[in-house]
Amino acid sequence: MNPFIEGWSESDIEAVLVNGITDELLYVPIVVGMNSDCVDRLWAENICVKLASHAHIQTRCNALTGLGHIARVCGELSEEKVLPIVSAALHDMSEEVRGYAMDAACDIHHYLGIVVPGHDASHTQVHYEHLVDAVEYLKKRTTYEN
């Protein structure tokens, strides 16, 4: 259940973190990452870093996505803190986490020009070409359906 469907505040985020309910926690890194230009970037980043080691796979995945959002939205990250997290996630036992880590590494490379250790930088261009193709496909599909 998305606890932020009708908006959110930093105190709402903190309450979800304290409660620790996984079905709510997994929304936190997406919300703070996408809105990191409206809050203290380091606060958002620290939340994503903390949740990147959560036991729940999708929470870890969303934390990595949140870090990618922060790179895109803010144009900066704390390299010494974030790069080891994303680098380690590239070797996670979960294939799903590894995929999200690759997406985050591509975002960090694309938006900040920083190559995450263990990330093949040549994947970044291919990753974004696929995204552009997907967006174009959806535009055509939406136009066709309307």
Secondary structure, DSSP 4 states (H G I P E B T S, - for coil): --TTTT---HHHHHHHHHH--HHHHTTHHHHHHHTTTSS-HHHHHHHHHHHTT-SSHHHHHHHHHHHHHHHHHHS---HHHHHHHHHHHTT-S-HHHHHHHHHHHHHHHHHH--PPTT--THHHHHHHHHHHHHHHHHHHHHHHH-
